[in-house]
Structures are given as structure tokens and as C-alpha cells.
Amino acid sequence: MFGLSAQQRYFLFPHVVDMRKSFDGLSGIIRNKMGQDACVDLKSDDLI
């Protein structure tokens, strides 16, 4: 079980995604669709 914290930032993608994609494929969706690089401007405790 996990809990939500006010100290963390959460990024939610509101569309259907094939979770069988590799890490590179999923981070590419974030980069292309959300306009954010998965490795830039994120803190160590951010959740995507």
C-alpha cells in the first residue's frame, strides 16, 4: 500500500497507455504528449 504526500508532486497522464512499453517508450510519451522531459525538472521524489 502507498500513501499520497503533500511533499511529492504527481504527474498524471489522462489517456490510455500501453504499459507494456519499455521505460524509453513511456518516457517518450511523457516528453511528446505532456511537453516535459522525464529526466529534467523532476525531483527525486516526484511520481509520474
N, C-alpha and C positions, 0 to 999 in steps of 0.2 A: 504494500500500500504506500502511496506517496501523498504528500500534502502540498498545498499551494502556499507560497510565501510572498509577502509584500516586498521582500528584498530581491526577488528574482523578477526578470522580465520574461514574458511569454509571448511568442510569436505563433499565431495560428493561421493556417492556410485553409481558406473556406471552400476548397474544391476537392473533388475526389482525386486521390493519388494512388498509383500502384506502388505499394510498399515493398514490392519485390525488387525494386530498383536498387542499384548499388548506392553507396554513400555519395559518390560523384554524381549520379543521376538525380538523387534527391536534392543535393545542394545546387545542382543546375536549375532545378525547378524554382528553388528559392531565389536564386540570382536573377533568373529571367522573368518570373511572374511577380515576385514581390519587390523587385528592384533593389535587392540587398545581397551583397556578397556574404556567404555563410561564414566566412572567416574574418571579416572586417567589422569593426564596431560592435562586436559581441563581447560580453564579459564572460568569465569562466563559469558563472552560474546561470547564464541565460539558457532558456529552453526553446527549441524550435519545434 
